[in-house]
Each structure stands twice: as C-alpha cells, then as structure tokens.
Amino acid sequence: MEHKDLQQELEDPFSHVLSRLQSFQSDWDIVSFAVFFIFIGMVLLLLTLVLIRCCCCCCCGDEKPRRRKVGIENMALEP
C-alpha cells in the first residue's frame, strides 16, 4: 500500500507539470517565452557586470589616473 501512495505522490506533480506544458501549443507561445527569458538573462548579465565593475573599481586603487593634455595650446601673440 505504501508503494502505491508514493507512486501517486510522484505522479501528481508530474501530471500537473505536463498539463501546464501543453498550454504552449503554438510556436508564438514558445517564441515569446524564449524572448522573455533571453531578455531576463541579458538584464541579469548586465547587472552582474555592473556589480563586478563597481566592486573592482572600489578596491583596486584610490587614486584616479592623471590626465595628460594632448595637442597644442593656442597662445595669443602679443604685439
């Protein structure tokens, strides 16, 4: 009797998942969910990159790199 109860407990969630998956019958449903998950993945990737950039910049150095002037300074000629 215990074996049948365990089997029933495992079959119920599995049949529930299968019934949910059958709702994706058209190609547009599948494509829309794929685009949605790709969008969410890209947002998470960009947030991860921003966090990595912020953490590395805060720890690496306190001084900002000094900027050099490039080019020729225009000096007015005095008469």
PLY file of the C-alpha trace (Angstrom):
ply
format ascii 1.0
element vertex 79
property float x
property float y
property float z
element edge 78
property int vertex1
property int vertex2
end_header
0.00 0.00 0.00
2.86 2.33 0.80
4.38 1.85 -2.66
1.13 2.95 -4.35
0.91 6.06 -2.17
4.47 7.03 -3.05
3.84 6.40 -6.72
0.69 8.53 -6.60
2.57 11.35 -4.84
5.18 11.36 -7.60
2.67 11.13 -10.45
0.51 14.03 -9.30
3.15 16.79 -9.65
4.43 15.23 -12.87
0.97 15.23 -14.45
0.45 18.80 -13.24
3.66 19.92 -14.97
2.70 18.10 -18.15
-0.71 19.76 -18.21
1.00 23.15 -17.85
3.40 22.41 -20.70
0.57 21.50 -23.04
-0.60 25.10 -22.93
2.42 26.01 -25.11
0.88 24.64 -28.26
1.61 27.39 -30.77
5.02 28.46 -31.98
4.31 32.04 -30.93
3.91 30.96 -27.31
7.28 29.25 -27.34
8.98 32.17 -29.11
7.50 34.73 -26.73
8.74 32.84 -23.68
12.16 32.37 -25.27
12.42 36.11 -25.94
11.26 36.85 -22.40
13.86 34.56 -20.84
16.60 35.92 -23.11
15.66 39.46 -22.02
15.73 38.50 -18.34
19.08 36.75 -18.87
20.60 39.83 -20.51
19.35 42.09 -17.71
20.88 39.77 -15.11
24.14 39.61 -17.07
24.36 43.41 -17.29
23.61 43.79 -13.58
26.33 41.26 -12.79
28.82 43.16 -14.95
27.91 46.44 -13.25
28.38 44.90 -9.81
31.74 43.43 -10.82
32.85 46.80 -12.22
31.78 48.66 -9.07
33.45 46.19 -6.73
36.72 46.08 -8.67
36.97 49.84 -9.07
36.40 50.48 -5.39
39.09 48.03 -4.28
41.83 48.43 -6.89
43.09 51.91 -6.27
42.24 55.12 -4.53
43.91 57.45 -7.00
42.34 58.37 -10.26
44.63 58.20 -13.27
46.09 61.60 -14.10
45.09 63.02 -17.43
47.65 64.47 -19.77
46.88 67.29 -22.15
47.17 66.21 -25.72
47.63 68.69 -28.52
48.93 72.20 -28.87
47.88 75.04 -26.62
46.83 78.14 -28.51
48.74 81.10 -27.20
47.87 84.62 -28.22
50.76 86.55 -29.66
51.27 89.87 -28.01
52.18 92.82 -30.29
0 1
1 2
2 3
3 4
4 5
5 6
6 7
7 8
8 9
9 10
10 11
11 12
12 13
13 14
14 15
15 16
16 17
17 18
18 19
19 20
20 21
21 22
22 23
23 24
24 25
25 26
26 27
27 28
28 29
29 30
30 31
31 32
32 33
33 34
34 35
35 36
36 37
37 38
38 39
39 40
40 41
41 42
42 43
43 44
44 45
45 46
46 47
47 48
48 49
49 50
50 51
51 52
52 53
53 54
54 55
55 56
56 57
57 58
58 59
59 60
60 61
61 62
62 63
63 64
64 65
65 66
66 67
67 68
68 69
69 70
70 71
71 72
72 73
73 74
74 75
75 76
76 77
77 78
